[in-house]
């Protein structure tokens, strides 16, 4: 049986998260990006979400990052301040894909602003 863990993302996870995201950019359409961002950009994005008090989690299987999930602002306009957009991305063709998605969505805490909706 696999050892599964969901935990807050750390700066040391950037290479794994960036690799998973790069695969999603290259082989999918859900990211709306045409070129994978480099590690510096992925680190900037992580830092910006954490600085804004948004959650950023990684899902591990047997100690290996199998996917990640985060929530962030939906739009910058003031009327959207209580609305967040969430993303869950897992390794392609991984047996962890379904597990990471369901567990991350269930575990993804919303920002500290009361009344947030996703």
C-alpha positions in Angstrom: 0.0 0.0 0.0 1.3 3.5 -0.9 2.0 6.1 1.7 0.0 9.2 0.8 0.5 12.6 2.3 -0.9 16.1 1.7 1.1 19.0 3.2 1.8 22.7 2.6 4.1 23.4 -0.3 7.7 24.5 0.4 10.3 26.3 -1.6 12.1 22.9 -2.1 9.0 21.6 -4.0 9.4 24.1 -6.8 11.4 21.7 -9.1 8.8 18.9 -8.7 5.8 21.3 -9.0 7.4 23.0 -12.1 8.0 19.6 -13.7 4.4 18.6 -13.2 3.2 21.9 -14.5 5.5 21.9 -17.5 4.1 18.5 -18.5 0.5 19.9 -18.2 1.5 22.9 -20.4 3.1 20.8 -23.1 0.5 18.0 -23.2 -2.7 19.6 -22.2 -4.9 22.7 -22.7 -6.2 23.4 -19.2 -3.3 25.8 -18.2 -3.9 28.3 -21.0 -0.1 28.7 -21.3 1.9 27.9 -24.4 5.4 27.7 -22.8 6.2 26.2 -19.4 7.4 28.8 -16.9 10.9 28.4 -15.5 11.6 27.6 -11.8 12.1 31.3 -10.9 8.6 32.1 -12.2 7.1 29.1 -10.4 8.8 30.2 -7.2 7.4 33.8 -7.7 3.9 32.4 -8.1 4.1 30.2 -5.0 5.5 33.2 -3.0 2.7 35.5 -4.2 0.0 33.1 -3.2 1.4 32.4 0.2 2.0 36.1 0.8 -1.7 36.7 0.0 -2.6 34.0 2.6 -3.8 31.5 0.0 -3.2 27.8 0.4 -0.7 25.9 -1.7 -0.5 22.1 -1.0 1.4 19.2 -2.5 0.3 15.6 -2.5 3.0 13.0 -2.1 2.9 9.3 -2.8 5.7 7.3 -1.2 7.6 10.6 -0.6 7.4 11.8 -4.2 5.4 14.8 -5.2 2.5 13.4 -7.3 0.5 16.6 -7.6 -0.3 20.0 -6.1 -3.3 22.2 -5.4 -3.7 25.9 -4.7 -6.3 28.6 -4.5 -5.8 32.2 -5.5 -7.7 35.4 -6.4 -10.3 34.9 -9.1 -10.1 38.5 -10.4 -8.5 41.7 -9.0 -11.7 43.7 -9.1 -13.0 44.6 -5.6 -16.3 42.8 -6.0 -14.4 39.5 -6.5 -12.5 39.8 -3.2 -14.5 36.9 -1.6 -14.1 34.6 -4.6 -11.1 32.3 -5.2 -10.1 30.1 -8.1 -8.6 26.7 -7.3 -6.3 24.5 -9.4 -5.3 20.9 -8.9 -2.6 19.4 -11.1 -1.2 15.9 -10.9 1.4 13.9 -12.8 0.1 12.6 -16.1 -0.6 8.9 -16.3 -0.1 8.6 -12.6 -2.1 6.2 -10.4 -2.0 9.1 -8.0 -4.0 11.4 -10.3 -7.5 10.6 -8.9 -6.2 10.4 -5.3 -4.4 13.8 -5.5 -7.5 15.5 -7.0 -10.0 14.2 -4.5 -7.8 14.5 -1.5 -6.5 18.0 -2.4 -10.0 19.3 -3.1 -11.2 18.0 0.2 -8.2 19.3 2.1 -7.8 22.7 0.3 -8.5 25.3 3.0 -9.8 28.5 1.9 -8.1 31.9 2.5 -8.6 33.5 5.9 -11.1 36.0 4.5 -14.6 35.1 5.7 -17.2 34.1 3.2 -14.8 33.0 0.4 -16.5 31.0 -2.4 -14.9 28.8 -4.9 
